[in-house]
Amino acid sequence: VDTVHDCSDGGLAVALAEMAMAGGIGLTMPACPLDLPCHAYLFGEDQGRYVVAVDPDAAPDLLYSASSKSIPV
């Protein structure tokens, strides 16, 4: 894991923007899920949601590890 940012202050959109600005890079925002209002998905301030940045080669291992422990990703 390279970087972790919580979504407790401003939600996912703010966390991603802060990470992109700190890293001097851009980002592509994920699409809003169909079963949740877009504003809730992007700006919901959840203390249990985190954005994790990893090397692309490490992503499959992280996703497998999380799903094997029933952690939604």
CHARMM internal coordinates of N, CA and C (Angstrom, degrees):
IC EDIT
DIST 1 N 1 CA 1.4526
DIST 1 CA 1 C 1.5239
ANGL 1 N 1 CA 1 C 108.05
DIST 1 C 2 N 1.3315
ANGL 1 CA 1 C 2 N 115.60
DIHE 1 N 1 CA 1 C 2 N 126.81
DIST 2 N 2 CA 1.4611
ANGL 1 C 2 N 2 CA 120.85
DIHE 1 CA 1 C 2 N 2 CA 179.32
DIST 2 CA 2 C 1.5209
ANGL 2 N 2 CA 2 C 111.81
DIHE 1 C 2 N 2 CA 2 C -88.46
DIST 2 C 3 N 1.3243
ANGL 2 CA 2 C 3 N 116.61
DIHE 2 N 2 CA 2 C 3 N -43.46
DIST 3 N 3 CA 1.4621
ANGL 2 C 3 N 3 CA 122.05
DIHE 2 CA 2 C 3 N 3 CA -174.88
DIST 3 CA 3 C 1.5197
ANGL 3 N 3 CA 3 C 109.72
DIHE 2 C 3 N 3 CA 3 C -148.64
DIST 3 C 4 N 1.3324
ANGL 3 CA 3 C 4 N 115.85
DIHE 3 N 3 CA 3 C 4 N 145.77
DIST 4 N 4 CA 1.4631
ANGL 3 C 4 N 4 CA 122.11
DIHE 3 CA 3 C 4 N 4 CA 174.39
DIST 4 CA 4 C 1.5230
ANGL 4 N 4 CA 4 C 107.85
DIHE 3 C 4 N 4 CA 4 C -133.73
DIST 4 C 5 N 1.3353
ANGL 4 CA 4 C 5 N 116.01
DIHE 4 N 4 CA 4 C 5 N 137.57
DIST 5 N 5 CA 1.4692
ANGL 4 C 5 N 5 CA 120.46
DIHE 4 CA 4 C 5 N 5 CA 178.22
DIST 5 CA 5 C 1.5219
ANGL 5 N 5 CA 5 C 107.79
DIHE 4 C 5 N 5 CA 5 C -138.35
DIST 5 C 6 N 1.3212
ANGL 5 CA 5 C 6 N 117.01
DIHE 5 N 5 CA 5 C 6 N 133.63
DIST 6 N 6 CA 1.4652
ANGL 5 C 6 N 6 CA 119.95
DIHE 5 CA 5 C 6 N 6 CA 178.14
DIST 6 CA 6 C 1.5277
ANGL 6 N 6 CA 6 C 109.93
DIHE 5 C 6 N 6 CA 6 C -80.14
DIST 6 C 7 N 1.3193
ANGL 6 CA 6 C 7 N 115.52
DIHE 6 N 6 CA 6 C 7 N 162.14
DIST 7 N 7 CA 1.4658
ANGL 6 C 7 N 7 CA 122.20
DIHE 6 CA 6 C 7 N 7 CA -179.98
DIST 7 CA 7 C 1.5265
ANGL 7 N 7 CA 7 C 111.35
DIHE 6 C 7 N 7 CA 7 C -108.80
DIST 7 C 8 N 1.3307
ANGL 7 CA 7 C 8 N 117.04
DIHE 7 N 7 CA 7 C 8 N 26.12
DIST 8 N 8 CA 1.4616
ANGL 7 C 8 N 8 CA 120.25
DIHE 7 CA 7 C 8 N 8 CA -173.02
DIST 8 CA 8 C 1.5233
ANGL 8 N 8 CA 8 C 113.46
DIHE 7 C 8 N 8 CA 8 C -83.36
DIST 8 C 9 N 1.3198
ANGL 8 CA 8 C 9 N 118.95
DIHE 8 N 8 CA 8 C 9 N -13.38
DIST 9 N 9 CA 1.4620
ANGL 8 C 9 N 9 CA 120.52
DIHE 8 CA 8 C 9 N 9 CA -178.12
DIST 9 CA 9 C 1.5219
ANGL 9 N 9 CA 9 C 109.66
DIHE 8 C 9 N 9 CA 9 C -128.71
DIST 9 C 10 N 1.3254
ANGL 9 CA 9 C 10 N 116.17
DIHE 9 N 9 CA 9 C 10 N 86.48
DIST 10 N 10 CA 1.4538
ANGL 9 C 10 N 10 CA 121.09
DIHE 9 CA 9 C 10 N 10 CA 179.29
DIST 10 CA 10 C 1.5164
ANGL 10 N 10 CA 10 C 114.28
DIHE 9 C 10 N 10 CA 10 C 106.32
DIST 10 C 11 N 1.3148
ANGL 10 CA 10 C 11 N 117.03
DIHE 10 N 10 CA 10 C 11 N -8.98
DIST 11 N 11 CA 1.4499
ANGL 10 C 11 N 11 CA 120.59
DIHE 10 CA 10 C 11 N 11 CA 175.78
DIST 11 CA 11 C 1.5174
ANGL 11 N 11 CA 11 C 114.12
DIHE 10 C 11 N 11 CA 11 C 83.85
DIST 11 C 12 N 1.3163
ANGL 11 CA 11 C 12 N 114.36
DIHE 11 N 11 CA 11 C 12 N -168.77
DIST 12 N 12 CA 1.4556
ANGL 11 C 12 N 12 CA 122.28
DIHE 11 CA 11 C 12 N 12 CA -176.20
DIST 12 CA 12 C 1.5272
ANGL 12 N 12 CA 12 C 112.05
DIHE 11 C 12 N 12 CA 12 C -61.57
DIST 12 C 13 N 1.3273
ANGL 12 CA 12 C 13 N 117.47
DIHE 12 N 12 CA 12 C 13 N -44.99
DIST 13 N 13 CA 1.4675
ANGL 12 C 13 N 13 CA 120.37
DIHE 12 CA 12 C 13 N 13 CA -177.53
DIST 13 CA 13 C 1.5183
ANGL 13 N 13 CA 13 C 111.63
DIHE 12 C 13 N 13 CA 13 C -59.89
DIST 13 C 14 N 1.3193
ANGL 13 CA 13 C 14 N 117.64
DIHE 13 N 13 CA 13 C 14 N -43.37
DIST 14 N 14 CA 1.4625
ANGL 13 C 14 N 14 CA 121.41
DIHE 13 CA 13 C 14 N 14 CA -179.73
DIST 14 CA 14 C 1.5274
ANGL 14 N 14 CA 14 C 110.43
DIHE 13 C 14 N 14 CA 14 C -69.30
DIST 14 C 15 N 1.3206
ANGL 14 CA 14 C 15 N 117.71
DIHE 14 N 14 CA 14 C 15 N -41.51
DIST 15 N 15 CA 1.4657
ANGL 14 C 15 N 15 CA 120.72
DIHE 14 CA 14 C 15 N 15 CA 178.72
DIST 15 CA 15 C 1.5271
ANGL 15 N 15 CA 15 C 110.80
DIHE 14 C 15 N 15 CA 15 C -60.75
DIST 15 C 16 N 1.3302
ANGL 15 CA 15 C 16 N 117.02
DIHE 15 N 15 CA 15 C 16 N -45.04
DIST 16 N 16 CA 1.4622
ANGL 15 C 16 N 16 CA 120.00
DIHE 15 CA 15 C 16 N 16 CA 179.11
DIST 16 CA 16 C 1.5241
ANGL 16 N 16 CA 16 C 111.66
DIHE 15 C 16 N 16 CA 16 C -65.24
DIST 16 C 17 N 1.3273
ANGL 16 CA 16 C 17 N 117.07
DIHE 16 N 16 CA 16 C 17 N -41.40
DIST 17 N 17 CA 1.4678
ANGL 16 C 17 N 17 CA 120.29
DIHE 16 CA 16 C 17 N 17 CA 178.50
DIST 17 CA 17 C 1.5278
ANGL 17 N 17 CA 17 C 111.06
DIHE 16 C 17 N 17 CA 17 C -63.06
DIST 17 C 18 N 1.3209
ANGL 17 CA 17 C 18 N 116.97
DIHE 17 N 17 CA 17 C 18 N -43.79
DIST 18 N 18 CA 1.4629
ANGL 17 C 18 N 18 CA 120.21
DIHE 17 CA 17 C 18 N 18 CA 179.23
DIST 18 CA 18 C 1.5196
ANGL 18 N 18 CA 18 C 111.41
DIHE 17 C 18 N 18 CA 18 C -63.78
DIST 18 C 19 N 1.3214
ANGL 18 CA 18 C 19 N 117.07
DIHE 18 N 18 CA 18 C 19 N -40.66
DIST 19 N 19 CA 1.4630
ANGL 18 C 19 N 19 CA 120.05
DIHE 18 CA 18 C 19 N 19 CA 178.55
DIST 19 CA 19 C 1.5297
ANGL 19 N 19 CA 19 C 110.94
DIHE 18 C 19 N 19 CA 19 C -65.43
DIST 19 C 20 N 1.3134
ANGL 19 CA 19 C 20 N 117.13
DIHE 19 N 19 CA 19 C 20 N -41.92
DIST 20 N 20 CA 1.4653
ANGL 19 C 20 N 20 CA 120.81
DIHE 19 CA 19 C 20 N 20 CA 179.99
DIST 20 CA 20 C 1.5346
ANGL 20 N 20 CA 20 C 110.93
DIHE 19 C 20 N 20 CA 20 C -64.66
DIST 20 C 21 N 1.3226
ANGL 20 CA 20 C 21 N 116.41
DIHE 20 N 20 CA 20 C 21 N -42.88
DIST 21 N 21 CA 1.4708
ANGL 20 C 21 N 21 CA 119.45
DIHE 20 CA 20 C 21 N 21 CA 179.69
DIST 21 CA 21 C 1.5227
ANGL 21 N 21 CA 21 C 110.94
DIHE 20 C 21 N 21 CA 21 C -66.26
DIST 21 C 22 N 1.3238
ANGL 21 CA 21 C 22 N 117.65
DIHE 21 N 21 CA 21 C 22 N -42.19
DIST 22 N 22 CA 1.4655
ANGL 21 C 22 N 22 CA 121.07
DIHE 21 CA 21 C 22 N 22 CA -179.50
DIST 22 CA 22 C 1.5246
ANGL 22 N 22 CA 22 C 111.07
DIHE 21 C 22 N 22 CA 22 C -65.10
DIST 22 C 23 N 1.3238
ANGL 22 CA 22 C 23 N 116.39
DIHE 22 N 22 CA 22 C 23 N -35.07
DIST 23 N 23 CA 1.4554
ANGL 22 C 23 N 23 CA 120.27
DIHE 22 CA 22 C 23 N 23 CA -178.94
DIST 23 CA 23 C 1.5174
ANGL 23 N 23 CA 23 C 113.97
DIHE 22 C 23 N 23 CA 23 C -88.64
DIST 23 C 24 N 1.3275
ANGL 23 CA 23 C 24 N 117.15
DIHE 23 N 23 CA 23 C 24 N -6.98
DIST 24 N 24 CA 1.4551
ANGL 23 C 24 N 24 CA 120.65
DIHE 23 CA 23 C 24 N 24 CA -178.99
DIST 24 CA 24 C 1.5206
ANGL 24 N 24 CA 24 C 112.59
DIHE 23 C 24 N 24 CA 24 C 66.22
DIST 24 C 25 N 1.3396
ANGL 24 CA 24 C 25 N 116.25
DIHE 24 N 24 CA 24 C 25 N 33.61
DIST 25 N 25 CA 1.4629
ANGL 24 C 25 N 25 CA 120.93
DIHE 24 CA 24 C 25 N 25 CA -178.98
DIST 25 CA 25 C 1.5243
ANGL 25 N 25 CA 25 C 109.73
DIHE 24 C 25 N 25 CA 25 C -129.94
DIST 25 C 26 N 1.2985
ANGL 25 CA 25 C 26 N 116.25
DIHE 25 N 25 CA 25 C 26 N 170.53
DIST 26 N 26 CA 1.4583
ANGL 25 C 26 N 26 CA 121.30
DIHE 25 CA 25 C 26 N 26 CA 174.67
DIST 26 CA 26 C 1.5070
ANGL 26 N 26 CA 26 C 110.36
DIHE 25 C 26 N 26 CA 26 C -97.18
DIST 26 C 27 N 1.3142
ANGL 26 CA 26 C 27 N 116.02
DIHE 26 N 26 CA 26 C 27 N -175.49
DIST 27 N 27 CA 1.4528
ANGL 26 C 27 N 27 CA 120.20
DIHE 26 CA 26 C 27 N 27 CA 178.15
DIST 27 CA 27 C 1.5070
ANGL 27 N 27 CA 27 C 109.90
DIHE 26 C 27 N 27 CA 27 C -156.22
DIST 27 C 28 N 1.2936
ANGL 27 CA 27 C 28 N 115.01
DIHE 27 N 27 CA 27 C 28 N 161.54
DIST 28 N 28 CA 1.4504
ANGL 27 C 28 N 28 CA 122.35
DIHE 27 CA 27 C 28 N 28 CA 172.34
DIST 28 CA 28 C 1.5126
ANGL 28 N 28 CA 28 C 106.51
DIHE 27 C 28 N 28 CA 28 C -113.12
DIST 28 C 29 N 1.3213
ANGL 28 CA 28 C 29 N 116.49
DIHE 28 N 28 CA 28 C 29 N 121.46
DIST 29 N 29 CA 1.4620
ANGL 28 C 29 N 29 CA 120.62
DIHE 28 CA 28 C 29 N 29 CA -178.84
DIST 29 CA 29 C 1.5234
ANGL 29 N 29 CA 29 C 110.16
DIHE 28 C 29 N 29 CA 29 C -72.48
DIST 29 C 30 N 1.3269
ANGL 29 CA 29 C 30 N 116.87
DIHE 29 N 29 CA 29 C 30 N 139.58
DIST 30 N 30 CA 1.4626
ANGL 29 C 30 N 30 CA 119.48
DIHE 29 CA 29 C 30 N 30 CA 175.74
DIST 30 CA 30 C 1.5325
ANGL 30 N 30 CA 30 C 110.33
DIHE 29 C 30 N 30 CA 30 C -69.96
DIST 30 C 31 N 1.3026
ANGL 30 CA 30 C 31 N 115.61
DIHE 30 N 30 CA 30 C 31 N 152.61
DIST 31 N 31 CA 1.4636
ANGL 30 C 31 N 31 CA 119.98
DIHE 30 CA 30 C 31 N 31 CA 177.13
DIST 31 CA 31 C 1.5240
ANGL 31 N 31 CA 31 C 109.33
DIHE 30 C 31 N 31 CA 31 C -69.97
DIST 31 C 32 N 1.3125
ANGL 31 CA 31 C 32 N 115.46
DIHE 31 N 31 CA 31 C 32 N 147.60
DIST 32 N 32 CA 1.4661
ANGL 31 C 32 N 32 CA 120.37
DIHE 31 CA 31 C 32 N 32 CA 176.83
DIST 32 CA 32 C 1.5248
ANGL 32 N 32 CA 32 C 108.88
DIHE 31 C 32 N 32 CA 32 C -70.79
DIST 32 C 33 N 1.3350
ANGL 32 CA 32 C 33 N 117.33
DIHE 32 N 32 CA 32 C 33 N 139.51
DIST 33 N 33 CA 1.4653
ANGL 32 C 33 N 33 CA 119.12
DIHE 32 CA 32 C 33 N 33 CA 176.65
DIST 33 CA 33 C 1.5303
ANGL 33 N 33 CA 33 C 110.50
DIHE 32 C 33 N 33 CA 33 C -68.35
DIST 33 C 34 N 1.3006
ANGL 33 CA 33 C 34 N 116.11
DIHE 33 N 33 CA 33 C 34 N 152.72
DIST 34 N 34 CA 1.4634
ANGL 33 C 34 N 34 CA 120.71
DIHE 33 CA 33 C 34 N 34 CA -177.07
DIST 34 CA 34 C 1.5224
ANGL 34 N 34 CA 34 C 113.01
DIHE 33 C 34 N 34 CA 34 C -74.92
DIST 34 C 35 N 1.3375
ANGL 34 CA 34 C 35 N 117.76
DIHE 34 N 34 CA 34 C 35 N -21.87
DIST 35 N 35 CA 1.4604
ANGL 34 C 35 N 35 CA 120.72
DIHE 34 CA 34 C 35 N 35 CA -175.51
DIST 35 CA 35 C 1.5297
ANGL 35 N 35 CA 35 C 113.40
DIHE 34 C 35 N 35 CA 35 C -93.85
DIST 35 C 36 N 1.3343
ANGL 35 CA 35 C 36 N 117.47
DIHE 35 N 35 CA 35 C 36 N 11.56
DIST 36 N 36 CA 1.4601
ANGL 35 C 36 N 36 CA 121.72
DIHE 35 CA 35 C 36 N 36 CA -177.87
DIST 36 CA 36 C 1.5208
ANGL 36 N 36 CA 36 C 108.68
DIHE 35 C 36 N 36 CA 36 C -143.12
DIST 36 C 37 N 1.3368
ANGL 36 CA 36 C 37 N 119.11
DIHE 36 N 36 CA 36 C 37 N 139.06
DIST 37 N 37 CA 1.4627
ANGL 36 C 37 N 37 CA 119.33
DIHE 36 CA 36 C 37 N 37 CA 175.95
DIST 37 CA 37 C 1.5304
ANGL 37 N 37 CA 37 C 110.15
DIHE 36 C 37 N 37 CA 37 C -58.72
DIST 37 C 38 N 1.3162
ANGL 37 CA 37 C 38 N 116.43
DIHE 37 N 37 CA 37 C 38 N 137.72
DIST 38 N 38 CA 1.4670
ANGL 37 C 38 N 38 CA 121.19
DIHE 37 CA 37 C 38 N 38 CA -175.54
DIST 38 CA 38 C 1.5328
ANGL 38 N 38 CA 38 C 111.67
DIHE 37 C 38 N 38 CA 38 C -57.72
DIST 38 C 39 N 1.3415
ANGL 38 CA 38 C 39 N 117.51
DIHE 38 N 38 CA 38 C 39 N -40.33
DIST 39 N 39 CA 1.4655
ANGL 38 C 39 N 39 CA 119.21
DIHE 38 CA 38 C 39 N 39 CA -179.08
DIST 39 CA 39 C 1.5326
ANGL 39 N 39 CA 39 C 111.46
DIHE 38 C 39 N 39 CA 39 C -64.74
DIST 39 C 40 N 1.3207
ANGL 39 CA 39 C 40 N 117.33
DIHE 39 N 39 CA 39 C 40 N -33.33
DIST 40 N 40 CA 1.4675
ANGL 39 C 40 N 40 CA 120.42
DIHE 39 CA 39 C 40 N 40 CA 178.27
DIST 40 CA 40 C 1.5243
ANGL 40 N 40 CA 40 C 110.46
DIHE 39 C 40 N 40 CA 40 C -69.94
DIST 40 C 41 N 1.3283
ANGL 40 CA 40 C 41 N 116.57
DIHE 40 N 40 CA 40 C 41 N -40.72
DIST 41 N 41 CA 1.4664
ANGL 40 C 41 N 41 CA 121.39
DIHE 40 CA 40 C 41 N 41 CA 179.67
DIST 41 CA 41 C 1.5308
ANGL 41 N 41 CA 41 C 111.13
DIHE 40 C 41 N 41 CA 41 C -65.19
DIST 41 C 42 N 1.3197
ANGL 41 CA 41 C 42 N 116.84
DIHE 41 N 41 CA 41 C 42 N -44.97
DIST 42 N 42 CA 1.4681
ANGL 41 C 42 N 42 CA 120.45
DIHE 41 CA 41 C 42 N 42 CA -175.02
DIST 42 CA 42 C 1.5204
ANGL 42 N 42 CA 42 C 113.52
DIHE 41 C 42 N 42 CA 42 C -80.98
DIST 42 C 43 N 1.3308
ANGL 42 CA 42 C 43 N 118.63
DIHE 42 N 42 CA 42 C 43 N -35.69
DIST 43 N 43 CA 1.4585
ANGL 42 C 43 N 43 CA 120.69
DIHE 42 CA 42 C 43 N 43 CA -172.28
DIST 43 CA 43 C 1.5284
ANGL 43 N 43 CA 43 C 114.75
DIHE 42 C 43 N 43 CA 43 C -118.02
DIST 43 C 44 N 1.3442
ANGL 43 CA 43 C 44 N 117.53
DIHE 43 N 43 CA 43 C 44 N 3.96
DIST 44 N 44 CA 1.4612
ANGL 43 C 44 N 44 CA 120.46
DIHE 43 CA 43 C 44 N 44 CA 177.29
DIST 44 CA 44 C 1.5243
ANGL 44 N 44 CA 44 C 110.44
DIHE 43 C 44 N 44 CA 44 C -64.19
DIST 44 C 45 N 1.3167
ANGL 44 CA 44 C 45 N 116.57
DIHE 44 N 44 CA 44 C 45 N 125.89
DIST 45 N 45 CA 1.4671
ANGL 44 C 45 N 45 CA 121.82
DIHE 44 CA 44 C 45 N 45 CA -177.56
DIST 45 CA 45 C 1.5155
ANGL 45 N 45 CA 45 C 109.44
DIHE 44 C 45 N 45 CA 45 C -91.30
DIST 45 C 46 N 1.3022
ANGL 45 CA 45 C 46 N 114.94
DIHE 45 N 45 CA 45 C 46 N 93.48
DIST 46 N 46 CA 1.4556
ANGL 45 C 46 N 46 CA 123.12
DIHE 45 CA 45 C 46 N 46 CA -177.12
DIST 46 CA 46 C 1.5164
ANGL 46 N 46 CA 46 C 110.18
DIHE 45 C 46 N 46 CA 46 C -107.50
DIST 46 C 47 N 1.3170
ANGL 46 CA 46 C 47 N 117.43
DIHE 46 N 46 CA 46 C 47 N 131.38
DIST 47 N 47 CA 1.4528
ANGL 46 C 47 N 47 CA 119.61
DIHE 46 CA 46 C 47 N 47 CA 176.99
DIST 47 CA 47 C 1.5230
ANGL 47 N 47 CA 47 C 111.27
DIHE 46 C 47 N 47 CA 47 C -80.97
DIST 47 C 48 N 1.3055
ANGL 47 CA 47 C 48 N 117.49
DIHE 47 N 47 CA 47 C 48 N -9.42
DIST 48 N 48 CA 1.4566
ANGL 47 C 48 N 48 CA 120.88
DIHE 47 CA 47 C 48 N 48 CA -178.33
DIST 48 CA 48 C 1.5189
ANGL 48 N 48 CA 48 C 113.97
DIHE 47 C 48 N 48 CA 48 C -103.84
DIST 48 C 49 N 1.3500
ANGL 48 CA 48 C 49 N 117.87
DIHE 48 N 48 CA 48 C 49 N 8.26
DIST 49 N 49 CA 1.4725
ANGL 48 C 49 N 49 CA 121.14
DIHE 48 CA 48 C 49 N 49 CA 179.06
DIST 49 CA 49 C 1.5184
ANGL 49 N 49 CA 49 C 109.20
DIHE 48 C 49 N 49 CA 49 C -111.72
DIST 49 C 50 N 1.3254
ANGL 49 CA 49 C 50 N 114.56
DIHE 49 N 49 CA 49 C 50 N 137.30
DIST 50 N 50 CA 1.4602
ANGL 49 C 50 N 50 CA 120.63
DIHE 49 CA 49 C 50 N 50 CA -179.72
DIST 50 CA 50 C 1.5157
ANGL 50 N 50 CA 50 C 109.58
DIHE 49 C 50 N 50 CA 50 C -136.18
DIST 50 C 51 N 1.3206
ANGL 50 CA 50 C 51 N 115.67
DIHE 50 N 50 CA 50 C 51 N 149.45
DIST 51 N 51 CA 1.4532
ANGL 50 C 51 N 51 CA 122.19
DIHE 50 CA 50 C 51 N 51 CA 171.41
DIST 51 CA 51 C 1.5204
ANGL 51 N 51 CA 51 C 106.15
DIHE 50 C 51 N 51 CA 51 C -102.91
DIST 51 C 52 N 1.3160
ANGL 51 CA 51 C 52 N 116.25
DIHE 51 N 51 CA 51 C 52 N 127.78
DIST 52 N 52 CA 1.4589
ANGL 51 C 52 N 52 CA 122.00
DIHE 51 CA 51 C 52 N 52 CA -178.78
DIST 52 CA 52 C 1.5181
ANGL 52 N 52 CA 52 C 108.15
DIHE 51 C 52 N 52 CA 52 C -118.52
DIST 52 C 53 N 1.3233
ANGL 52 CA 52 C 53 N 116.82
DIHE 52 N 52 CA 52 C 53 N 128.24
DIST 53 N 53 CA 1.4674
ANGL 52 C 53 N 53 CA 121.84
DIHE 52 CA 52 C 53 N 53 CA 176.37
DIST 53 CA 53 C 1.5233
ANGL 53 N 53 CA 53 C 108.58
DIHE 52 C 53 N 53 CA 53 C -105.66
DIST 53 C 54 N 1.3131
ANGL 53 CA 53 C 54 N 115.23
DIHE 53 N 53 CA 53 C 54 N 128.19
DIST 54 N 54 CA 1.4643
ANGL 53 C 54 N 54 CA 120.99
DIHE 53 CA 53 C 54 N 54 CA 178.93
DIST 54 CA 54 C 1.5293
ANGL 54 N 54 CA 54 C 109.12
DIHE 53 C 54 N 54 CA 54 C -135.09
DIST 54 C 55 N 1.3108
ANGL 54 CA 54 C 55 N 115.60
DIHE 54 N 54 CA 54 C 55 N 162.20
DIST 55 N 55 CA 1.4532
ANGL 54 C 55 N 55 CA 121.31
DIHE 54 CA 54 C 55 N 55 CA 171.79
DIST 55 CA 55 C 1.5318
ANGL 55 N 55 CA 55 C 107.53
DIHE 54 C 55 N 55 CA 55 C -61.14
DIST 55 C 56 N 1.3216
ANGL 55 CA 55 C 56 N 118.43
DIHE 55 N 55 CA 55 C 56 N 138.43
DIST 56 N 56 CA 1.4714
ANGL 55 C 56 N 56 CA 119.90
DIHE 55 CA 55 C 56 N 56 CA -178.42
DIST 56 CA 56 C 1.5299
ANGL 56 N 56 CA 56 C 113.70
DIHE 55 C 56 N 56 CA 56 C -54.12
DIST 56 C 57 N 1.3262
ANGL 56 CA 56 C 57 N 116.86
DIHE 56 N 56 CA 56 C 57 N -32.11
DIST 57 N 57 CA 1.4650
ANGL 56 C 57 N 57 CA 119.56
DIHE 56 CA 56 C 57 N 57 CA 179.50
DIST 57 CA 57 C 1.5287
ANGL 57 N 57 CA 57 C 111.85
DIHE 56 C 57 N 57 CA 57 C -69.78
DIST 57 C 58 N 1.3366
ANGL 57 CA 57 C 58 N 117.45
DIHE 57 N 57 CA 57 C 58 N -24.51
DIST 58 N 58 CA 1.4628
ANGL 57 C 58 N 58 CA 121.47
DIHE 57 CA 57 C 58 N 58 CA -179.05
DIST 58 CA 58 C 1.5257
ANGL 58 N 58 CA 58 C 112.70
DIHE 57 C 58 N 58 CA 58 C -88.82
DIST 58 C 59 N 1.3302
ANGL 58 CA 58 C 59 N 117.76
DIHE 58 N 58 CA 58 C 59 N -13.48
DIST 59 N 59 CA 1.4620
ANGL 58 C 59 N 59 CA 121.53
DIHE 58 CA 58 C 59 N 59 CA -175.53
DIST 59 CA 59 C 1.5268
ANGL 59 N 59 CA 59 C 113.55
DIHE 58 C 59 N 59 CA 59 C -57.82
DIST 59 C 60 N 1.3405
ANGL 59 CA 59 C 60 N 120.03
DIHE 59 N 59 CA 59 C 60 N -46.06
DIST 60 N 60 CA 1.4762
ANGL 59 C 60 N 60 CA 118.49
DIHE 59 CA 59 C 60 N 60 CA -179.78
DIST 60 CA 60 C 1.5287
ANGL 60 N 60 CA 60 C 112.69
DIHE 59 C 60 N 60 CA 60 C -59.13
DIST 60 C 61 N 1.3287
ANGL 60 CA 60 C 61 N 117.21
DIHE 60 N 60 CA 60 C 61 N -40.09
DIST 61 N 61 CA 1.4643
ANGL 60 C 61 N 61 CA 119.97
DIHE 60 CA 60 C 61 N 61 CA 179.21
DIST 61 CA 61 C 1.5243
ANGL 61 N 61 CA 61 C 111.37
DIHE 60 C 61 N 61 CA 61 C -65.30
DIST 61 C 62 N 1.3267
ANGL 61 CA 61 C 62 N 116.88
DIHE 61 N 61 CA 61 C 62 N -41.26
DIST 62 N 62 CA 1.4647
ANGL 61 C 62 N 62 CA 121.02
DIHE 61 CA 61 C 62 N 62 CA 178.91
DIST 62 CA 62 C 1.5293
ANGL 62 N 62 CA 62 C 110.41
DIHE 61 C 62 N 62 CA 62 C -64.22
DIST 62 C 63 N 1.3304
ANGL 62 CA 62 C 63 N 116.55
DIHE 62 N 62 CA 62 C 63 N -45.83
DIST 63 N 63 CA 1.4565
ANGL 62 C 63 N 63 CA 120.58
DIHE 62 CA 62 C 63 N 63 CA 179.72
DIST 63 CA 63 C 1.5279
ANGL 63 N 63 CA 63 C 111.31
DIHE 62 C 63 N 63 CA 63 C -62.42
DIST 63 C 64 N 1.3220
ANGL 63 CA 63 C 64 N 117.42
DIHE 63 N 63 CA 63 C 64 N -42.07
DIST 64 N 64 CA 1.4650
ANGL 63 C 64 N 64 CA 121.13
DIHE 63 CA 63 C 64 N 64 CA 178.42
DIST 64 CA 64 C 1.5337
ANGL 64 N 64 CA 64 C 110.74
DIHE 63 C 64 N 64 CA 64 C -64.31
DIST 64 C 65 N 1.3219
ANGL 64 CA 64 C 65 N 115.53
DIHE 64 N 64 CA 64 C 65 N -45.71
DIST 65 N 65 CA 1.4729
ANGL 64 C 65 N 65 CA 119.58
DIHE 64 CA 64 C 65 N 65 CA -178.70
DIST 65 CA 65 C 1.5296
ANGL 65 N 65 CA 65 C 111.21
DIHE 64 C 65 N 65 CA 65 C -61.32
DIST 65 C 66 N 1.3248
ANGL 65 CA 65 C 66 N 116.35
DIHE 65 N 65 CA 65 C 66 N -44.48
DIST 66 N 66 CA 1.4653
ANGL 65 C 66 N 66 CA 120.09
DIHE 65 CA 65 C 66 N 66 CA 179.60
DIST 66 CA 66 C 1.5240
ANGL 66 N 66 CA 66 C 110.97
DIHE 65 C 66 N 66 CA 66 C -64.09
DIST 66 C 67 N 1.3237
ANGL 66 CA 66 C 67 N 116.89
DIHE 66 N 66 CA 66 C 67 N -47.44
DIST 67 N 67 CA 1.4613
ANGL 66 C 67 N 67 CA 119.04
DIHE 66 CA 66 C 67 N 67 CA -177.30
DIST 67 CA 67 C 1.5236
ANGL 67 N 67 CA 67 C 111.86
DIHE 66 C 67 N 67 CA 67 C -66.41
DIST 67 C 68 N 1.3285
ANGL 67 CA 67 C 68 N 117.52
DIHE 67 N 67 CA 67 C 68 N -31.59
DIST 68 N 68 CA 1.4695
ANGL 67 C 68 N 68 CA 119.41
DIHE 67 CA 67 C 68 N 68 CA 178.81
DIST 68 CA 68 C 1.5140
ANGL 68 N 68 CA 68 C 112.08
DIHE 67 C 68 N 68 CA 68 C -70.09
DIST 68 C 69 N 1.3452
ANGL 68 CA 68 C 69 N 116.74
DIHE 68 N 68 CA 68 C 69 N -17.57
DIST 69 N 69 CA 1.4613
ANGL 68 C 69 N 69 CA 122.04
DIHE 68 CA 68 C 69 N 69 CA 177.55
DIST 69 CA 69 C 1.5300
ANGL 69 N 69 CA 69 C 111.55
DIHE 68 C 69 N 69 CA 69 C -105.80
DIST 69 C 70 N 1.3301
ANGL 69 CA 69 C 70 N 116.19
DIHE 69 N 69 CA 69 C 70 N 14.01
DIST 70 N 70 CA 1.4738
ANGL 69 C 70 N 70 CA 124.18
DIHE 69 CA 69 C 70 N 70 CA 179.72
DIST 70 CA 70 C 1.5243
ANGL 70 N 70 CA 70 C 112.46
DIHE 69 C 70 N 70 CA 70 C 59.76
DIST 70 C 71 N 1.3286
ANGL 70 CA 70 C 71 N 116.83
DIHE 70 N 70 CA 70 C 71 N 33.51
DIST 71 N 71 CA 1.4606
ANGL 70 C 71 N 71 CA 121.63
DIHE 70 CA 70 C 71 N 71 CA 175.14
DIST 71 CA 71 C 1.5207
ANGL 71 N 71 CA 71 C 106.89
DIHE 70 C 71 N 71 CA 71 C -96.02
DIST 71 C 72 N 1.3338
ANGL 71 CA 71 C 72 N 117.94
DIHE 71 N 71 CA 71 C 72 N 118.37
DIST 72 N 72 CA 1.4713
ANGL 71 C 72 N 72 CA 119.54
DIHE 71 CA 71 C 72 N 72 CA -178.61
DIST 72 CA 72 C 1.5281
ANGL 72 N 72 CA 72 C 111.06
DIHE 71 C 72 N 72 CA 72 C -67.99
DIST 72 C 73 N 1.3086
ANGL 72 CA 72 C 73 N 115.83
DIHE 72 N 72 CA 72 C 73 N 133.57
DIST 73 N 73 CA 1.4668
ANGL 72 C 73 N 73 CA 122.01
DIHE 72 CA 72 C 73 N 73 CA 178.04
DIST 73 CA 73 C 1.5072
ANGL 73 N 73 CA 73 C 110.27
DIHE 72 C 73 N 73 CA 73 C -134.18
END
COOR INIT
IC SEED 1 N 1 CA 1 C
IC BUILD
